[in-house]
Amino acid sequence: MMLTDLPSIHDAFLSAARRWPERPMLNVLPGTADVYGIDAGEITYGAAEAKISYMAEAFADAGYLPGMRVAMLLENRPVFFLTWLALNRLGLSVVPINPDLRASELEYLVGHSEPALIVTVAARQEELRAAAQAAGLAIPVITEADTPPPPRPSSVVAEALEGAAREAAVLYTSGTTGKPKGCVLSNTYFLMAGDWYRDLGGIAELTDEGERMITPLPVFHMNAMAASFMGMLSVGGCLTVLDRFHPKTWWEDVRASKATCLHYLGVMPSILMKMEPTDQDRAHFVRFGFGAGVDPKLHGPFEERFGFPLCEGWAMTETGLATAITNNAPDRLIGHSSLGVPGPEMELRIVTDAGADAGPDEQGELLVRRAGERPREGFFSHYYKDQAATLEAWEDGWFHTGDIVRRDAEGRVFFVDRKKNVIRRSGENIAAVDVESVLMKHPDITAAGVAPVPDPIRGDEVFACLCVEGGDADTARAITDWALEQMAYYKVPGYIAFVDALPLTPTQKIQRAKLKQMAADLLAEGRAFDVTHLKKRQVA
């Protein structure tokens, strides 16, 4: 059965629950349970259905209606998915919140998305109440154990749509020219993702005989929601979500989960390959890994050492899996940043800076759309409150990805770089302008420019050039401590250099290429303060 024949994500779940009620749906390993203070073990589809039904009735009794949104900061706990399904049953949408976000970021996200309710872990309640108050909204903030109170007045904010076109989630991306954008995602977006993963095949073939997937990736990302969760839902599989990636216990967790497939980001294979080989390296049930960004030099050696293939793929929050590109063919090219050959369901163009279609092996920006009469099917619906950005992204009827790629004579696509001003650190997209806007709130900083510098493990690290009178090592540390309270730890500069001026255009905009070179030179000359050791997740 095609999930896209159904009207909602909850209906897709219900179909799986009725077919496989005794199968495990979600699994919590002891290590994750200890971190969160929750029970370890499996939750079957049947047990999940009963829990979801109870939760949905409680929300309905409290007055929650289609068109409302509920923001959720629930970390990587299974209750995230159960709450999402309960709300989806009622026609509501969810706004997942990155647990690493801090004061100014939370204020923006809450104020921009306008939720009717916030559900969070107990340790973050007061912080989110403060964010809602700062945003000027009287939003109730509860834990998942609380009975839902009435929703915030006048909180029906989503478009009045029916069936699979109805809004299911709003995911916030890294804004490249301003604040993060809210990607409005429909039920169709997620249903198509489940069908796509189930039918992918090749080295990433899924069956309906009891797949088990493990992922350490955050559940507020489209990867976990659209690929991991919907992929397992489509085949009646079991999803194990870790609290995060723990290199020392990773293979123990993989074995304990009985995973048949796993999800990864490029930093993970690099770290795992640095660990000492053991006779347990192949002691697992994994048939394939699915992810992005593996170091080409390590791709082949990783597969040889650990005994399973890595399926590299490309997608964005905006595109979902409607036009994903994957290197899933059995005869795929390994070790060359190859994304594989695009499937017949998508159309693409590679456009040079001159606006012409690129020739074989010529670099250009990747433009994509769905093949057929509905080119936007399965994509994001729009950027919330930003029609101009939506129109710009879909200029001339193509979605402009901002990624630079090339295509060889055999039709294989290769990732080259990002056209957008984004720093890619350990799988997280960080908008330089977003970090700069937060830094400029510091009373001692008169100008701030942020650029990427290479990091051997994380890909990029954040480098900040700051204009501060009398800046020294103590100033750098104080600014770092302050920044950790204002934004997600991974966005905070790992290197700080104090400069007299930033390279600017005649219209006073930062010259990004020159700033990037300035950062590289300052780092090479030892004129930057290394504060990477201070960049740690903040504990509430």
C-alpha positions as CSV (number, residue, x, y, z in Angstrom):
1,M,0.0,0.0,0.0
2,M,1.2,3.5,-0.9
3,L,1.3,5.9,2.1
4,T,0.4,8.7,-0.3
5,D,-3.0,7.1,-0.7
6,L,-3.7,8.0,2.9
7,P,-4.8,11.5,4.2
8,S,-2.4,11.8,7.1
9,I,0.7,10.6,8.9
10,H,-1.5,9.2,11.7
11,D,-3.5,7.2,9.2
12,A,-0.2,5.7,7.9
13,F,0.7,4.8,11.5
14,L,-2.8,3.3,12.1
15,S,-2.4,1.1,9.1
16,A,0.9,-0.2,10.4
17,A,-0.5,-0.7,13.9
18,R,-3.5,-2.7,12.7
19,R,-1.2,-4.9,10.5
20,W,1.6,-5.4,13.0
21,P,0.2,-4.7,16.5
22,E,2.7,-6.9,18.3
23,R,5.8,-5.6,16.5
24,P,8.2,-3.1,18.2
25,M,7.8,0.4,16.9
26,L,10.2,2.4,19.1
27,N,13.1,1.1,21.2
28,V,15.0,2.9,24.0
29,L,18.4,1.5,25.0
30,P,19.6,1.6,28.6
31,G,22.2,4.3,28.0
32,T,19.6,6.6,26.5
33,A,17.1,5.8,29.3
34,D,19.7,6.7,31.9
35,V,20.4,10.0,30.3
36,Y,16.8,11.0,30.1
37,G,15.5,9.2,33.3
38,I,12.9,7.2,31.3
39,D,12.2,3.5,31.0
40,A,14.3,1.4,28.7
41,G,12.7,-1.2,26.3
42,E,10.5,-1.5,23.3
43,I,7.1,0.1,22.6
44,T,4.9,-2.0,20.3
45,Y,2.7,-0.6,17.6
46,G,-0.4,-1.7,19.5
47,A,0.8,-0.1,22.8
48,A,1.7,3.1,20.8
49,E,-1.8,3.2,19.3
50,A,-3.4,3.0,22.8
51,K,-1.1,5.8,24.1
52,I,-1.6,8.0,21.1
53,S,-5.4,7.6,21.3
54,Y,-5.4,8.6,25.0
55,M,-3.2,11.7,24.3
56,A,-5.3,12.8,21.3
57,E,-8.5,12.6,23.4
58,A,-6.9,14.7,26.1
59,F,-5.9,17.4,23.5
60,A,-9.3,17.3,21.9
61,D,-11.0,17.7,25.3
62,A,-8.9,20.8,26.1
63,G,-10.0,22.5,22.9
64,Y,-7.2,21.9,20.4
65,L,-8.3,22.3,16.8
66,P,-7.0,21.8,13.2
67,G,-4.8,24.8,12.2
68,M,-3.2,25.1,15.6
69,R,0.5,24.4,16.2
70,V,2.2,22.8,19.2
71,A,5.9,23.5,19.8
72,M,7.8,20.5,21.2
73,L,11.2,20.5,23.0
74,L,11.4,16.8,23.9
75,E,14.9,15.9,23.0
76,N,15.3,12.5,21.4
77,R,12.7,10.8,23.5
78,P,10.1,8.4,22.1
79,V,7.3,10.7,23.4
80,F,8.2,13.1,20.6
81,F,6.8,10.8,18.0
82,L,3.8,9.7,20.1
83,T,2.9,13.4,20.7
84,W,3.3,14.2,17.0
85,L,1.0,11.4,16.0
86,A,-1.6,12.3,18.6
87,L,-1.7,15.9,17.4
88,N,-1.6,14.8,13.7
89,R,-4.7,12.7,14.3
90,L,-6.5,16.0,15.3
91,G,-5.2,17.9,12.3
92,L,-2.7,20.0,14.3
93,S,0.9,20.8,13.3
94,V,4.1,20.5,15.4
95,V,7.1,22.9,15.7
96,P,10.1,20.8,16.8
97,I,12.6,22.8,18.9
98,N,16.3,22.1,18.9
99,P,17.2,21.5,22.6
100,D,20.5,23.4,22.0
101,L,18.8,26.7,21.3
102,R,19.1,29.4,23.9
103,A,17.4,32.6,24.9
104,S,17.4,34.8,21.8
105,E,16.9,31.9,19.5
106,L,14.0,30.5,21.5
107,E,12.3,33.9,21.6
108,Y,12.5,34.2,17.8
109,L,11.3,30.7,17.1
110,V,8.4,30.9,19.5
111,G,7.3,34.3,18.4
112,H,7.6,33.5,14.7
113,S,5.8,30.2,14.8
114,E,2.9,31.3,17.1
115,P,2.2,27.9,18.8
116,A,-1.0,27.3,20.8
117,L,1.0,25.3,23.4
118,I,4.6,24.3,24.2
119,V,5.4,20.8,25.4
120,T,8.8,20.4,26.9
121,V,11.0,18.6,29.5
122,A,10.7,19.9,33.0
123,A,14.2,21.4,33.1
124,R,13.4,23.8,30.2
125,Q,9.9,25.0,31.3
126,E,10.9,28.3,32.8
127,E,13.3,29.1,30.0
128,L,10.5,28.6,27.4
129,R,8.0,30.5,29.5
130,A,10.5,33.4,29.5
131,A,10.9,33.1,25.7
132,A,7.2,33.2,25.2
133,Q,6.8,36.2,27.4
134,A,9.7,38.0,25.6
135,A,7.9,37.2,22.3
136,G,4.7,38.8,23.7
137,L,2.6,35.6,23.6
138,A,0.7,34.0,26.5
139,I,1.5,30.4,25.6
140,P,1.0,27.7,28.2
141,V,4.2,25.6,28.7
142,I,3.7,22.0,30.0
143,T,5.6,18.7,30.3
144,E,4.4,15.6,28.5
145,A,3.1,14.3,31.9
146,D,0.7,17.3,32.4
147,T,-2.9,17.4,31.3
148,P,-3.2,19.8,28.4
149,P,-4.6,23.2,29.4
150,P,-6.8,25.2,27.0
151,P,-4.8,26.5,24.0
152,R,-3.6,30.1,23.6
153,P,-6.5,32.3,22.4
154,S,-6.7,33.0,18.6
155,S,-4.0,30.4,17.8
156,V,-5.4,28.9,14.6
157,V,-2.6,30.1,12.3
158,A,-2.0,27.4,9.7
159,E,-3.7,27.5,6.2
160,A,-7.2,26.0,6.2
161,L,-6.4,22.9,4.1
162,E,-7.8,19.4,4.1
163,G,-6.4,15.9,3.8
164,A,-2.8,15.2,3.0
165,A,-2.3,18.9,2.0
166,R,-2.8,19.9,5.6
167,E,0.2,21.2,7.5
168,A,2.0,18.6,9.6
169,A,5.1,20.4,10.9
170,V,7.1,23.6,10.7
171,L,10.8,23.0,10.7
172,Y,13.3,25.9,11.0
173,T,16.3,26.0,8.8
174,S,19.5,28.1,8.9
175,G,18.7,31.5,7.4
176,T,21.4,32.6,5.0
177,T,20.4,36.2,4.7
178,G,18.6,36.7,8.0
179,K,16.7,34.8,10.7
180,P,16.0,31.1,10.3
181,K,13.1,30.3,7.9
182,G,10.1,28.2,9.0
183,C,9.5,25.5,6.4
184,V,5.9,24.6,6.3
185,L,5.6,20.8,5.6
186,S,2.4,19.0,4.7
187,N,1.3,15.4,5.4
188,T,2.1,14.7,1.8
189,Y,5.7,15.7,2.4
190,F,6.1,13.0,5.0
191,L,4.0,10.3,3.3
192,M,6.0,10.6,0.1
193,A,9.2,10.3,2.2
194,G,8.0,7.0,3.6
195,D,7.1,5.6,0.2
196,W,10.4,6.8,-1.3
197,Y,12.5,5.1,1.4
198,R,10.6,1.9,1.2
199,D,11.0,1.8,-2.6
200,L,14.6,3.0,-2.8
201,G,16.1,-0.5,-3.2
202,G,19.7,-1.2,-4.3
203,I,22.1,-1.4,-1.4
204,A,19.5,0.4,0.8
205,E,16.7,-2.1,0.3
206,L,14.0,-2.3,3.1
207,T,11.7,-5.2,3.6
208,D,8.5,-5.6,5.6
209,E,9.9,-8.6,7.5
210,G,11.0,-6.7,10.7
211,E,13.6,-4.0,9.9
212,R,15.4,-2.3,12.8
213,M,17.0,1.1,12.4
214,I,19.3,3.0,14.8
215,T,20.0,6.7,14.6
216,P,21.8,9.2,16.8
217,L,20.6,12.2,14.7
218,P,18.3,14.8,16.3
219,V,14.6,14.2,16.0
220,F,13.9,17.9,15.2
221,H,15.6,17.5,11.8
222,M,13.8,16.3,8.7
223,N,16.2,13.3,8.5
224,A,14.8,11.7,11.6
225,M,11.2,12.7,11.1
226,A,10.9,12.1,7.3
227,A,13.5,9.4,6.6
228,S,14.1,7.4,9.8
229,F,10.6,7.5,11.3
230,M,8.5,7.4,8.1
231,G,10.8,4.8,6.6
232,M,10.3,2.5,9.5
233,L,6.6,3.2,9.6
234,S,6.3,2.3,5.9
235,V,7.6,-1.3,6.5
236,G,6.5,-1.9,10.1
237,G,10.0,-1.5,11.4
238,C,11.5,-0.5,14.8
239,L,13.3,2.7,15.3
240,T,16.0,3.1,18.0
241,V,16.9,6.8,18.7
242,L,19.9,7.5,20.8
243,D,20.2,10.7,22.8
244,R,23.2,11.5,20.7
245,F,26.3,9.9,19.1
246,H,28.6,8.2,21.6
247,P,31.7,7.0,19.8
248,K,32.9,4.7,22.6
249,T,29.7,2.8,22.9
250,W,28.4,3.1,19.4
251,W,29.0,-0.5,18.2
252,E,27.6,-1.8,21.6
253,D,24.5,0.2,21.0
254,V,24.2,-1.0,17.4
255,R,24.5,-4.6,18.5
256,A,22.1,-4.2,21.4
257,S,19.5,-2.6,19.1
258,K,19.8,-5.5,16.6
259,A,19.9,-2.8,13.9
260,T,19.6,-3.9,10.3
261,C,20.3,-0.4,9.1
262,L,21.6,2.9,10.5
263,H,21.8,6.6,9.8
264,Y,25.0,8.6,10.0
265,L,26.6,12.0,9.3
266,G,30.0,12.4,7.8
267,V,31.7,13.1,11.1
268,M,30.7,9.7,12.5
269,P,32.7,7.5,10.1
270,S,35.7,9.7,10.5
271,I,35.6,9.3,14.3
272,L,34.9,5.6,14.2
273,M,37.8,5.0,11.8
274,K,40.2,6.6,14.3
275,M,39.3,4.0,16.9
276,E,41.4,0.9,17.4
277,P,40.2,-2.0,15.3
278,T,38.8,-4.9,17.3
279,D,37.5,-8.4,16.5
280,Q,34.0,-7.0,17.1
281,D,34.1,-4.6,14.2
282,R,31.8,-6.8,12.2
283,A,29.8,-8.3,15.0
284,H,26.5,-6.7,14.0
285,F,23.4,-7.2,11.8
286,V,23.7,-4.0,9.8
287,R,23.1,-4.4,6.0
288,F,23.6,-0.7,5.1
289,G,24.2,2.8,6.4
290,F,22.4,5.8,5.0
291,G,23.7,9.3,5.4
292,A,25.8,12.1,3.9
293,G,29.2,13.6,4.0
294,V,31.6,10.7,4.5
295,D,35.2,11.6,3.8
296,P,35.8,10.2,0.3
297,K,39.2,8.8,1.4
298,L,37.5,6.8,4.2
299,H,34.5,5.6,2.3
300,G,36.0,2.4,0.9
301,P,38.2,1.6,4.0
302,F,35.1,2.0,6.3
303,E,33.1,-0.5,4.3
304,E,36.0,-2.9,4.2
305,R,36.5,-2.7,8.0
306,F,33.0,-2.8,9.2
307,G,31.4,-4.9,6.5
308,F,28.5,-3.0,5.1
309,P,28.0,-0.3,2.5
310,L,27.3,3.4,3.1
311,C,24.6,4.9,0.9
312,E,25.4,8.6,0.4
313,G,22.5,10.9,-0.3
314,W,21.5,14.5,-0.9
315,A,18.3,16.2,0.2
316,M,17.2,19.4,2.0
317,T,14.5,20.3,4.4
318,E,12.7,22.2,1.6
319,T,12.9,19.3,-0.9
320,G,12.2,16.4,1.5
321,L,12.7,13.1,-0.3
322,A,10.7,14.2,-3.3
323,T,13.9,14.8,-5.3
324,A,16.6,13.1,-3.2
325,I,19.7,11.9,-5.0
326,T,21.3,8.7,-3.6
327,N,24.3,6.6,-4.4
328,N,22.4,3.3,-3.8
329,A,23.2,1.3,-7.0
330,P,25.2,-1.9,-6.3
331,D,27.9,-0.7,-8.8
332,R,28.0,2.8,-7.2
333,L,31.2,4.9,-7.4
334,I,33.0,5.0,-4.0
335,G,35.5,7.5,-2.8
336,H,34.6,10.5,-5.1
337,S,31.8,12.4,-3.3
338,S,29.4,10.8,-5.7
339,L,25.7,11.2,-5.0
340,G,24.7,8.8,-7.7
341,V,22.4,9.1,-10.7
342,P,19.1,11.0,-10.2
343,G,15.9,8.9,-10.6
344,P,13.2,9.4,-13.1
345,E,10.9,11.0,-10.6
346,M,12.9,14.2,-10.6
347,E,14.3,16.8,-13.0
348,L,17.4,18.8,-12.4
349,R,19.5,21.5,-14.0
350,I,23.0,22.5,-13.1
351,V,23.4,26.3,-13.9
352,T,26.7,28.2,-14.1
353,D,27.2,31.7,-12.7
354,A,26.5,33.0,-16.3
355,G,23.1,31.4,-16.2
356,A,23.8,28.7,-18.7
357,D,23.3,25.0,-18.3
358,A,26.6,23.4,-17.3
359,G,28.3,20.8,-19.5
360,P,29.8,17.5,-18.3
361,D,32.0,18.0,-15.2
362,E,31.3,21.7,-15.3
363,Q,30.3,23.1,-11.9
364,G,27.1,25.0,-11.2
365,E,24.2,25.5,-8.8
366,L,21.8,22.6,-8.5
367,L,18.2,23.3,-9.5
368,V,15.5,20.6,-8.9
369,R,11.8,19.9,-9.2
370,R,9.5,16.9,-9.4
371,A,8.9,15.4,-12.8
372,G,5.4,15.6,-14.3
373,E,2.5,18.0,-13.9
374,R,3.1,18.8,-10.2
375,P,6.7,20.0,-9.9
376,R,6.4,21.0,-6.2
377,E,4.8,17.8,-5.0
378,G,6.5,16.6,-1.9
379,F,8.4,19.8,-1.3
380,F,7.9,22.2,1.5
381,S,4.7,24.2,1.1
382,H,6.2,27.6,1.7
383,Y,8.3,29.6,4.1
384,Y,6.1,30.8,6.9
385,K,5.5,34.6,6.8
386,D,8.0,35.0,3.9
387,Q,6.4,34.9,0.5
388,A,9.3,36.8,-1.0
389,A,11.8,34.1,0.0
390,T,9.4,31.4,-1.2
391,L,9.1,33.0,-4.6
392,E,12.9,33.6,-4.8
393,A,13.6,29.9,-4.0
394,W,11.2,28.8,-6.8
395,E,12.4,31.4,-9.4
396,D,11.5,30.3,-13.0
397,G,9.7,27.2,-11.7
398,W,12.8,25.5,-10.3
399,F,13.8,25.1,-6.7
400,H,17.2,26.8,-6.3
401,T,19.2,24.7,-3.8
402,G,22.2,26.9,-3.3
403,D,24.4,23.8,-3.6
404,I,27.2,23.6,-6.2
405,V,27.5,20.3,-8.0
406,R,28.8,18.8,-11.2
407,R,27.6,15.9,-13.4
408,D,29.8,13.6,-15.3
409,A,29.2,12.1,-18.8
410,E,27.5,9.0,-17.2
411,G,25.0,11.2,-15.4
412,R,26.4,10.9,-11.9
413,V,26.1,13.9,-9.7
414,F,29.0,15.0,-7.4
415,F,28.7,17.4,-4.6
416,V,31.3,20.3,-4.7
417,D,30.4,23.1,-2.3
418,R,27.7,25.4,-0.9
419,K,26.9,28.6,-2.7
420,K,25.0,29.9,0.3
421,N,26.8,31.6,3.2
422,V,26.5,28.5,5.4
423,I,29.0,27.0,7.8
424,R,28.7,23.2,8.0
425,R,29.8,21.9,11.4
426,S,29.3,18.3,12.4
427,G,26.2,18.1,10.2
428,E,24.7,21.3,11.4
429,N,24.1,24.1,9.0
430,I,25.0,27.4,10.6
431,A,24.1,30.7,9.0
432,A,26.9,33.3,9.5
433,V,24.4,36.2,9.5
434,D,22.5,34.4,12.3
435,V,25.6,34.2,14.5
436,E,26.6,37.8,13.7
437,S,23.2,39.1,14.6
438,V,23.4,37.5,18.1
439,L,27.0,38.7,18.6
440,M,26.0,42.2,17.8
441,K,23.7,42.2,20.8
442,H,26.8,42.1,23.1
443,P,27.4,45.6,24.4
444,D,31.2,45.6,23.8
445,I,31.1,44.4,20.1
446,T,30.8,47.1,17.5
447,A,31.2,44.9,14.5
448,A,31.1,41.2,13.9
449,G,32.0,39.0,10.9
450,V,31.7,35.2,11.0
451,A,33.3,32.7,8.5
452,P,34.2,29.0,8.4
453,V,37.7,27.6,8.9
454,P,38.6,24.0,8.3
455,D,38.3,21.5,11.1
456,P,39.8,18.0,10.7
457,I,36.9,16.3,12.5
458,R,33.8,18.6,12.2
459,G,34.4,19.8,8.7
460,D,34.1,23.5,9.6
461,E,34.5,25.5,12.7
462,V,33.0,28.9,13.4
463,F,35.6,31.8,13.3
464,A,34.5,35.3,14.5
465,C,36.3,38.6,13.6
466,L,35.2,41.1,16.2
467,C,35.7,44.8,16.7
468,V,36.1,45.3,20.4
469,E,38.1,47.9,22.2
470,G,41.0,46.4,24.1
471,G,40.1,42.8,23.3
472,D,42.2,40.1,24.9
473,A,42.1,36.4,26.1
474,D,39.8,37.3,29.0
475,T,37.5,39.2,26.7
476,A,37.3,36.3,24.3
477,R,36.4,33.9,27.1
478,A,33.8,36.3,28.5
479,I,32.2,36.7,25.1
480,T,32.1,33.0,24.6
481,D,30.5,32.4,28.0
482,W,27.9,35.1,27.1
483,A,27.3,33.6,23.6
484,L,26.7,30.1,25.1
485,E,23.7,31.6,26.9
486,Q,22.3,33.2,23.8
487,M,22.5,30.5,21.1
488,A,23.1,26.9,20.4
489,Y,26.6,25.8,21.5
490,Y,27.6,24.7,18.0
491,K,27.0,28.2,16.6
492,V,29.2,29.8,19.1
493,P,32.6,30.9,17.6
494,G,35.4,28.3,18.3
495,Y,38.0,31.0,17.4
496,I,37.8,34.7,18.1
497,A,40.1,37.3,16.7
498,F,39.9,41.0,17.5
499,V,40.3,43.2,14.5
500,D,40.3,47.0,13.8
501,A,37.8,46.6,10.9
502,L,36.0,44.1,8.7
503,P,36.3,44.0,4.9
504,L,33.2,45.8,3.6
505,T,31.7,46.7,0.3
506,P,31.0,50.3,-0.7
507,T,27.4,49.7,0.6
508,Q,28.8,48.5,4.0
509,K,28.1,44.8,3.5
510,I,30.7,42.2,4.5
511,Q,32.9,40.9,1.7
512,R,32.5,37.3,2.5
513,A,35.4,35.9,0.4
514,K,37.8,38.4,1.9
515,L,36.5,37.7,5.4
516,K,37.0,34.0,4.9
517,Q,40.6,34.6,3.8
518,M,41.1,37.0,6.7
519,A,40.0,34.3,9.1
520,A,42.3,31.7,7.5
521,D,45.3,34.1,7.7
522,L,44.6,35.1,11.4
523,L,44.3,31.4,12.4
524,A,47.6,30.5,10.5
525,E,49.4,33.4,12.1
526,G,48.3,32.5,15.6
527,R,46.4,35.7,16.1
528,A,43.1,34.1,17.1
529,F,42.0,32.9,20.5
530,D,41.1,29.2,20.5
531,V,37.9,28.8,22.6
532,T,36.8,25.5,21.1
533,H,37.2,23.8,24.5
534,L,34.4,25.9,25.9
535,K,31.9,24.8,23.2
536,K,29.9,22.3,25.1
537,R,26.2,21.6,25.3
538,Q,24.6,23.7,28.0
539,V,22.8,21.8,30.7
540,A,19.5,23.3,31.9
